[in-house]
Amino acid sequence: MNVSVSQLPGIGQKITLKTSEDNMLVIIVHHTGKRELYFFDDADNDEADFAMDLTPDETRELAAQLLGATYQPVDVEKMRMFKKQIIVDYITLKENSPLVNKTIEESDIRNKTGATIIGIVHGDDVIAIPEADTTLKSGDVLMSVGKDEQIATLTDLCQGEG
């Protein structure tokens, strides 16, 4: 990637990024903090194919996402090895499950299945890393992690089959 920076007197700074595929991204950073973002499918074009204005907060969020603040890709080979050992799955808790209206501790899921609940989606609420005293309700979606057979056992239990 080729990056160039130039001053825009009275406005701010222009940052131009040209990719190996001959695309171009231009960012105009105003003294006021406003950012203008322009995308050119062909770096030789005079008119941008796409343009948008960003506030300073939006710019920081975009930068954080590009830097991997919320998601870091895993090396493909490591992921293949990881997938053979551990599965993350979303399992809906059915009304006839023996887990309904029990806390995670009372349900003894970890000891019965070997799987671990790492999150719960309950309607619009999301509980990350739920406490042992969290009560499981019919319709909850359990984000669970474990080996294939552990997730299968938990799935059966959640569907009232275990």
N, C-alpha and C positions, 0 to 999 in steps of 0.2 A: 504494500500500500504506500502510495506517495502522499505525503502530507505537506501542505504549505500554509503559512500564516502571513497575512498582510494586514496592515493598519488601515482603517477607514476613518480619516480625520473627521472629527465632529460626530461620528457614529459609534465606533468601537473597533471591532476586530473581525476579520473574515478568515475562517479556517476551511480549507479545501482538502478533501480526502478523495484520491482517485484509486480505484481498485484495480486488481489485475484483470478484471473482466471489462475494463473501460467504463465502469459506472463512476459517478461522481456525487459526493455528498458535500454540500456547502452549508456551513453554519455561520450565521452573522450574529455576533454577540454585541448587543448594544450597551452603551455606558449605563443605561437604566436597568439592566439586568434581563431585559427581554431577549429572547433568542428566536431567530428565524431559521428554519431548517428547510433546505431545498435538496431534492433528489433528481439527478439527471441519469436516465437510463443509458444515454450516450454522452460521454464527457465532452464531445465536440458540439453538442447542441447549445443554443443560446437561451432556450426557454426550458425551465424545469418541468419535469413530468409530474412532480408532486411538491407541494410546499405546505408548511404549517408553522404557526407561531407557538412557542412554548414559554410558560412562565418559569422563573428560576426554580420553583419547587418541582415542576414537571420535568425540567431539564435534569435536576438531581435524581429524580426517580428513574428516568430513562438511562442515565449514566450508571446508576446502581444496578439496574437490570442487565445492562450490557456487560458490566463487570462481574456479574454472577452473584449478586447479593442474595438472591433467593433460590437460585438453582445453579449448581455446578455439574456440568456433564461429567460422566464417569468414563474412564478409558474403556473402549469396547471389549478388550480382552478381560479386563477385571470384571466387567458387567456380565460377560458370559459365565465366568466362574461363579460370580455372586448369584446369578439366576439359577444355577444348578443346585444351590444350597438353600437360598432364602427367597420367599415369595411375599409380596405385599399385596393384599387383596381387600376389597370392600364387600362386606357381607351384610345383607339386610336381615334384621332380627324379626322373625315372623311371630304372629300373635300366639301361636300354639307352642312356642319354644319354652322349655323349662327355665330359660334365663330371664324371661320377661318379669319385670318388677323386682329383680334381685340386684344387689350391688355387685360390682365387679368382684369384691372380696367374697361375698356370699356364693357367687356363681362358681368360684374356684376354677375359672377357665384355664388359667395357666397350668395348673396341676392336672386337669382332666384332658386337655388337648395338646399342651406344649406350646400353643400359639399365644401371642401377646397382643392385647388391644392397645394401639398407639394413638387412636383418635376415634371420636364418635361424632357423627352428623345427626343431629336431632332437629328436624324441621330446618329452620334458618340458622340454628345455632351450631357451632362447631366447637368441640371440646378437644383440644390438643393435649396429649398425655394426660388422660383422665385419672383422677384420684381413685383409690380403692373403694371409697364410699359413694362413687357415682352409680346411680340407679339406671339400669338398662330398661328401655321402654320399647314396646312393640313399634316397629317401623324405623327404629334407629339403624343407621348404617355404621357398622363397626369397621374401622380401618385396622386391619390385623396384619401381623408379621409372623412368619414361621416357615418351617419346611412344608413341602407339598402335602404330605400326609397329615401334618398338624392343622393346616388350613382346611383340608377336606373334613377332618373330624369336627372342627369348629363350625364349618358350614352346615354339616348335618345337625349339630346341636342347635344352631340358630334357626334351622328350618323345622325343628321339632322332631327330628329323626334320630337324635342321639340319646 
